Structures are given as structure tokens and as C-alpha cells.
Amino acid sequence: MTSTCDVLVLGGGGAGLRAAIAAVEADPDVRVAIISKVYPMRSHTVSAEGGAAGVIAADDSLDEHAYDTVSGSDWLCDQEAVEAFVREAPEELLRLEHWGCPWSREPDGRVAVRAFGGMKKMRTWFAADKTGFHLLHTLFQTSLRYERIVRYDEWFVTRLLVDDGRVRGVVAIELMSGRIETITAKTVVICAGGCGRVFPFTTNANIKTGDGMALAFRAGAPLKDMEFVQYHPTGLPFTGILITEAARAEGGLLLNKDGYRYLQDYDLGKPDSRPVLRSMELGPRDRLSQAFVKEAEKGRTVDSPYGPIVHLDLRHLGEDVINAKLPFVRELCLSYEHIDPVRELIPVRPVVHYMMGGIHTDIVGATPVAGLYSAGEAACVSINGANRLGSNSLPECLVFGARAGRAAAEYAAEAPDHDDAAAGHATAAQARDEIRRLEHELQRRDEGREPISTIRAEMQQTLEEGAGIYRSADSLAKAADKLHELQERYARARIDDHSRTFNTEFVALLELSCMLDVAESIVHCALRREESRGAHQRTDFPARDDQRFLANSLIHRNADGSMRVEYLPVTVTRWPPGERVYGR
Ligand SMILES: Cc1cc2nc3c(=O)[nH]c(=O)nc-3n(C[C@H](O)[C@H](O)[C@H](O)COP(=O)(O)OP(=O)(O)OC[C@H]3O[C@@H](n4cnc5c(N)ncnc54)[C@H](O)[C@@H]3O)c2cc1C
């Protein structure tokens, strides 16, 4: 069966919902569909805790937000994109307010803002520590006002259809029935989120398997800056559950095994530094995660069954502040660690949190493939460069989701209709191929083959060991070899469930294939970048090298499946490369 729309948004998270709303608002005739492998409110955006950055305070300015973002990115971002971002972020956040988002407020009624890592002014809007829930809910209920937005909830996209260099639609599985369908579209906007699950310890939900990145990559769109993977310094050790940066913004301290605030030893300021916003616990995530590794090397971390940990201390904040500003942090600690942060220290370690890299787009979300757009964590526009600042991602989803939605609607209005016979024929042939492939995959039988779980676990371990917080040519080359082996083993792996109704094992099989492709792109890009910048730290090339690498990496997939990396110089508008200074 085939269905048709003009703009097909792949993903019902913050970026996808914002893109869909922008598309219908831009054009009264456009037919929009949102397709999502989970019900939209279960997208990862829902779990964002800390907040969304946008200049609103009287003592703040757009230039300061831009500068913090540029220096935080270690100068690898596109400064034109950053300028658009900081300008439009407050507008988007206010729009959300008008759509009903319950932002936390000061006693006098003004929108409250909190400090966040690497932001030198208070500019992070929040809804207690459940910002993502409220933001997503606001977008979701706004999207319901538009009958022209059709939804495919719990449908899994397996392939982009591209003919003659143009996107034609997707093939997807309806998870409830196992039915495989073609949905043709004039444009596809990929808002399919990140890929943290390629690593073993991550704050990311199970669904974050890089599907959108892999689908675009396979369809001929390059991925950008895949070597830049963000570790968040404070995840719970076993589950990887995030303890939001807001905990440190409210005054939480990081202590080593001696109860010492070790960050003062890593050029991140001193306990008495002024202003406090620039120092220590509120340094950027890359620096804090790197300091943790150094501290472990000095033997000053605490051993735990899940590797070394340090402690996050909130006790001095008191029960009232914790309940008012960080209720979710308390709930998570009680449920998952059986500790109460009002009285006890929280064990934490760096965990993979966010992907700076993604599908290469321009400033309106267009990729090099005609009709293919992308926004949100799946995309790399890039405002995050080598290191994203906390609370920039949610507004990025809004600003660039809206831009991509509008641009896609415009493109669809000009694109020829679907009844172009030759194109329709080629698209139908591709769709038939994909349906045959999926039917074949579903039948992978036992015959002594290995299950997919071992391949997935080995892939995650390989990435942590080979492409973790610190990397080297040696560790990355080993990881590349191992991933090659895992791709071969994947081709022979089995699944045990061959049924059609909600076959989660089948979905896991398809997701693993996406993760392996994404993992290979991370490792290849990391191997090529012979410098250290932001989240990419090479022990064999410890310095930043602007001469060779003030450029975004673009990884392409060749027709034979091999990969090729090119570099695209970054756009510098007003802030030439400088030193990243914190704590001073
Ligand atoms: C625990 C946590 C806390 C965070 N806190 C903050 C914060 O406080 N501030 C901040 O700025 N950022 C935060 N972030 C980052 C931020 O939340 C994410 O980067 C952002 O929400 C991503 O939104 P998205 O719309 O791009 O993707 P997602 O919200 O991940 O949505 C992806 C969508 O794509 C769909 N999809 C994926 N693959 C397929 C497929 N094959 N077929 C069909 N559908 C598919 C999914 O169903 C889903 O609807 C946090 C992240 C985490 C993990």
C-alpha cells in the first residue's frame, strides 16, 4: 500500500513537532505527516531536565550568548548559524510560552533563568527540572490543532527512497501489525534524534540508535563532525541516568574520594573565583569529563562495581531548595540508587549524552540531497561544533526545526507532483526491493547463528574503549577493525522472533544495523582528525591545530560501501579563533 503527503517529518520529538507546525503554518495547502517509532510524547526530548537557553535577562546580550556558544564549541561551529540561533531562540521560547508552556517564574512574575555550564550569564529557561516534558507537551498539543498534520505513531522507517538525486518518500513498518508500507512525499525532514546507544553508558533512551543518521548516510547525504561525542560529567554509574547540570547550577559540588573539589586543579577556576558562573562545577562538559579521567588516573576517584566514580554533593542546598528546584533529581536518586540527596552524596561518572555531529545541513536544514532536510540532534547545522553547551539543544530543536519545516513546505510547493510516471516507477521498484529485504531479514533463522545482543554489547564496549573521552590512533584503528568484524558477524546473526505484531527483536535488529554504520562513521572521523578539540581528545595529538583542522569533517559513503572523509572550512563571522578561558 502507498500513502502520500507533501512534507513527511521523520520524528515526533521537539525538532519534529516544531518542524511540522512550522510547515503547516507556512503554507495553507501543504499536507504534513509525522512518522515516529514511538508515540511522540515518548521521544527522548521528554526526558530533558535542565532547561533551554535564550537571552532574556536585562544584563545579558545576544552577542554574549553567541560568544559563549562559539568558544564552547572550540571554534568549530558555523558562526552564521550561531547568530541566527541566538537571535531566534528567545522568540521561540516566548512562542512556547504563548502556546502554554509553564516556564518557572521569579516571585515578581518574570520568567526565571538559571545558570548552566559554559554560559557566562544566567539565560537558561526552565520548567522546574522537567523542562523537556513541558516543552514536548506544549508542542504536541499545539500540533493537535492542525488537522492537516497526519500522524503515523509507532511506525518504524527503514529506508529513504531517493531517485534521480531527489527524495521521494520512505518505506516503513507499522509496528502493531508488521505491515510494510511506502509513504511517498515531496520532502522528508529527518528529526530522528541522536545515537547515544552506540556507547554502553549513556543518558540516552533505548530508542536513540541513530536511525535517521544512518538512513540519510545510506541515501547519499554526508554526516558532519561525527567524531564529536559529548560525555556528560554526571550520570548515575550503573544506569547512566542523567543528573542534570541544573543540580550544579543550583550549587551542587563535585568531590573526589577525599571530599576535595578537584576541579580547582584543572584550570577551571578556584572555590573563591568571581563571578561564580564561570568557574569549576559550571565549566563546560568536555572539560569536566576530561578532568574526571585525569582524577581517576591519579587514583583520587572512588572504586565502584561500575568503574571509578566521584560524588555530587547537594546536601548543603537543603530540602526546600531540592524539592522546589530539583524534585526530579531527588526522585531519580531515591528510585534508582536508594539514596536521598538531601542527606547523602550522589555517585556520578561521565556518560555519553549527546551527539554534536549529524546529518550535514545548511542554515535552513537542507542537506545536499534535494528535498531532504534535517533538524534537531540528528542534524549538524552546526551551532555546537566540538562541544555543545548544556541547554542549547532544546532551543536548537525549536529554531532549526522551525526553519527546516518552513523550508520544506516551500520546497514542496515548488516540487513537481507525484504523478511523474518515470520517477514513480523507479520509486516503486526501490520500495519493492526494500520490502523484499525486510521480509528476508524477518526470517533470519537459528542454524547455530549468534544473537544480536552479543554484537551490540561488543560494539558498545568497542566504542567506549576505542573512541571514549580520550582516543589515539592505536585505539581508534583497533576499534575500526573490530567494527568491521562486527559488521560481518551482523550479516550472519539471527533473531528468534519471526512474528509480525510488535516484534521488538526485529526492530532491534534493524536498529543495530544503523548503530554499526554510525559507529563506523564516528571512528573513521576520529581517526582522521589528528588534533584535540573540545570533546575530541587525542592523546597522540594533544594540541588544537587550526592550521589543518579548523574545518568540519564530512564523511560520505561510497557506492561500494567504503567511506571517505573531506573537510569543509568553518564559517567565521565575528569571532576569530581564540583561547577557551573558564574560571577567570
Ligand atoms: C536525559 C537527557 C536530558 C537532556 N536535558 C537537556 C536539557 O536540559 N536541555 C537541552 O537543551 N538539552 C537536553 N538534552 C538534549 C535534548 O533533549 C535532545 O538533544 C533533544 O531533545 C533531541 O530532540 P530531537 O527532536 O532531535 O530528537 P528526539 O526527541 O530524540 O526524537 C526523535 C524522534 O525520532 C523518532 N525516530 C527515530 N528513529 C526512527 C525510525 N527509524 N522510524 C521512525 N521514527 C524514528 C523517534 O520516535 C522520536 O520521535 C537532554 C538529553 C537527554 C538524553
PDBQT file of the ligand as one rigid body, heavy atoms in Angstrom, charges set to zero:
ROOT
HETATM    1  C1  LIG A 601      18.322  12.739  29.759  1.00  0.00    +0.000 C 
HETATM    2  C2  LIG A 601      18.521  13.913  28.848  1.00  0.00    +0.000 A 
HETATM    3  C3  LIG A 601      18.382  15.197  29.342  1.00  0.00    +0.000 A 
HETATM    4  C4  LIG A 601      18.583  16.299  28.494  1.00  0.00    +0.000 A 
HETATM    5  N1  LIG A 601      18.439  17.558  29.012  1.00  0.00    +0.000 NA
HETATM    6  C5  LIG A 601      18.561  18.632  28.184  1.00  0.00    +0.000 A 
HETATM    7  C6  LIG A 601      18.332  19.959  28.668  1.00  0.00    +0.000 A 
HETATM    8  O1  LIG A 601      18.000  20.178  29.830  1.00  0.00    +0.000 OA
HETATM    9  N2  LIG A 601      18.479  20.984  27.798  1.00  0.00    +0.000 N 
HETATM   10  C7  LIG A 601      18.824  20.801  26.491  1.00  0.00    +0.000 A 
HETATM   11  O2  LIG A 601      18.927  21.779  25.758  1.00  0.00    +0.000 OA
HETATM   12  N3  LIG A 601      19.034  19.544  26.012  1.00  0.00    +0.000 NA
HETATM   13  C8  LIG A 601      18.901  18.472  26.823  1.00  0.00    +0.000 A 
HETATM   14  N4  LIG A 601      19.107  17.204  26.315  1.00  0.00    +0.000 N 
HETATM   15  C9  LIG A 601      19.324  17.037  24.884  1.00  0.00    +0.000 C 
HETATM   16  C10 LIG A 601      17.996  17.203  24.140  1.00  0.00    +0.000 C 
HETATM   17  O3  LIG A 601      16.936  16.773  24.950  1.00  0.00    +0.000 OA
HETATM   18  C11 LIG A 601      17.965  16.409  22.839  1.00  0.00    +0.000 C 
HETATM   19  O4  LIG A 601      19.109  16.655  22.088  1.00  0.00    +0.000 OA
HETATM   20  C12 LIG A 601      16.729  16.814  22.024  1.00  0.00    +0.000 C 
HETATM   21  O5  LIG A 601      15.573  16.732  22.810  1.00  0.00    +0.000 OA
HETATM   22  C13 LIG A 601      16.608  15.972  20.781  1.00  0.00    +0.000 C 
HETATM   23  O6  LIG A 601      15.372  16.219  20.177  1.00  0.00    +0.000 OA
HETATM   24  P1  LIG A 601      15.039  15.654  18.741  1.00  0.00    +0.000 P 
HETATM   25  O7  LIG A 601      13.688  16.158  18.394  1.00  0.00    +0.000 OA
HETATM   26  O8  LIG A 601      16.162  15.964  17.832  1.00  0.00    +0.000 OA
HETATM   27  O9  LIG A 601      15.025  14.074  18.919  1.00  0.00    +0.000 OA
HETATM   28  P2  LIG A 601      14.186  13.105  19.896  1.00  0.00    +0.000 P 
HETATM   29  O10 LIG A 601      13.423  13.840  20.931  1.00  0.00    +0.000 OA
HETATM   30  O11 LIG A 601      15.148  12.071  20.331  1.00  0.00    +0.000 OA
HETATM   31  O12 LIG A 601      13.114  12.471  18.910  1.00  0.00    +0.000 OA
HETATM   32  C14 LIG A 601      13.470  11.571  17.892  1.00  0.00    +0.000 C 
HETATM   33  C15 LIG A 601      12.236  11.093  17.198  1.00  0.00    +0.000 C 
HETATM   34  O13 LIG A 601      12.584  10.312  16.058  1.00  0.00    +0.000 OA
HETATM   35  C16 LIG A 601      11.798   9.152  16.004  1.00  0.00    +0.000 C 
HETATM   36  N5  LIG A 601      12.549   8.111  15.280  1.00  0.00    +0.000 N 
HETATM   37  C17 LIG A 601      13.858   7.787  15.401  1.00  0.00    +0.000 A 
HETATM   38  N6  LIG A 601      14.184   6.778  14.565  1.00  0.00    +0.000 NA
HETATM   39  C18 LIG A 601      13.060   6.456  13.893  1.00  0.00    +0.000 A 
HETATM   40  C19 LIG A 601      12.740   5.488  12.906  1.00  0.00    +0.000 A 
HETATM   41  N7  LIG A 601      13.641   4.619  12.422  1.00  0.00    +0.000 N 
HETATM   42  N8  LIG A 601      11.457   5.435  12.457  1.00  0.00    +0.000 NA
HETATM   43  C20 LIG A 601      10.517   6.273  12.929  1.00  0.00    +0.000 A 
HETATM   44  N9  LIG A 601      10.762   7.202  13.876  1.00  0.00    +0.000 NA
HETATM   45  C21 LIG A 601      12.014   7.295  14.344  1.00  0.00    +0.000 A 
HETATM   46  C22 LIG A 601      11.518   8.813  17.450  1.00  0.00    +0.000 C 
HETATM   47  O14 LIG A 601      10.368   8.020  17.568  1.00  0.00    +0.000 OA
HETATM   48  C23 LIG A 601      11.328  10.209  18.047  1.00  0.00    +0.000 C 
HETATM   49  O15 LIG A 601      10.000  10.639  17.892  1.00  0.00    +0.000 OA
HETATM   50  C24 LIG A 601      18.926  16.100  27.144  1.00  0.00    +0.000 A 
HETATM   51  C25 LIG A 601      19.059  14.816  26.651  1.00  0.00    +0.000 A 
HETATM   52  C26 LIG A 601      18.884  13.728  27.498  1.00  0.00    +0.000 A 
HETATM   53  C27 LIG A 601      19.105  12.360  26.946  1.00  0.00    +0.000 C 
ENDROOT
TORSDOF 0
